[in-house]
Amino acid sequence: MAPASNGKFTSDVNKPSTTSAVPAPLAAGRARARENYDIVRPLTPGVYVPTLCFFDPNTEDIDTESITNHTVRLAQTGVAGIATQGSNGEAVHLTHGERRLVTSTTRFALDRSGFSHIPVIVGCGAQSVRETVELCCEAAKAGGDYALVLSPSYYATLFGPGSETVERYFTEVADASPIPIIIYNYPGAVNGLDLTCDVILSLAQHPNIVGVKLTCGNTGKLNRIASAVRKDTQSNDSENLEFLVLAGSADFTIQSLIAGGHGILAGLANIAPKACIKTFELYREGKIEEAQKIQEVVSRGDWVAIKGGVIGVKAGLQSWLGYGGFARSPLPKPTSEESKVWKESFRELVALEKSLM
């Protein structure tokens, strides 16, 4: 197993909770958090990639060599951060031990290749507070800097009134986690449970909750959150963020930036990181028309990725870059004809990506 890096955060996981109620205002909570955590890899605006997990095609064992090579390839393009154990990373197909292996391999690959500044975000959501905290602790030991946490949903019909149960879940996880939490709002993965901006902003007051990924695609919600956070912190420094607001897919990068978001955490960047980064950079430079032209190609490519999910993204990587392989069973393997369709569907996007190399 690749060694984990040291010194991300120093915190006693077993200490009594000091958060009986959410502190306010946001800036005051963050100041308190800095006294308890040594953040060496801050979150900055940009393109974050929920990386894929690769398997041996015969045994389905974790392929650490492909994980390493893919991680370095992404880092070399200038991504702001890498996320393991997301939907694209097939976290639901991995054991706890395999999750730790993927994260430690990713961290080691970054450190060894000169990208020790790039943060690693680790998917840590589970159905109980207890297991989620356990995953957060394991992620920290494996070299993760932040935990990306989905809402619990299996027993949603038994939850308390409103969002009481979900808010308590995130608060208790954040109280106990040794690394900061990023809320993952993805209704499609949690039986339609969609956190409102009110709930997210309430949770944002917690000193150990530092961002949100909005895969709900609601730019109005994104705008309300980004605006409230900006007013709360009274900071105009876009490079040193108190609370990171990310769009969950690449097809609305510009829209999310217009709404005040700080970037994207999008699976399409596994195939076309430079195209995603270029869209982001052109908009920030005020070159709106140029950004829009690239966004149109990115959006068409992202629709292909959305329809195919991890199967389609891996097929695209395999067709155009010679690696990717297959998703873990029971997900199906594409037929040769299906693989040809995936390859052709990504052709325009890959041509754009190659033009930016």
Secondary structure, 3 states (H helix, E strand, C coil): CCCCCCCCCCCCCCCCCCCCCCCCCHHHHHHHHHHHCCCCCCCCCEEEEECCCCECCCCCCECHHHHHHHHHHHHHHCCCEEEECCCCCCHHHCCHHHHHHHHHHHHHHHHHCCCCCCCEEEECCCCCHHHHHHHHHHHHHCCCCEEEEECCCCCHHHCCCCCHHHHHHHHHHHHHCCCCEEEEECHHHCCCCCCCHHHHHHHCCCCCEEEEEECCCCHHHHHHHHHHHHHHHCCCCCCCCCCEEEECCHHHHHHHHHCCCCEEECHHHHCCHHHHHHHHHHHHCCCHHHHHHHHHHHHHHHHHHHHHHHHHHHHHHHHHHCCCCCCCCCCCCCCHHHHHHHHHHCHHHHHHHHHCC
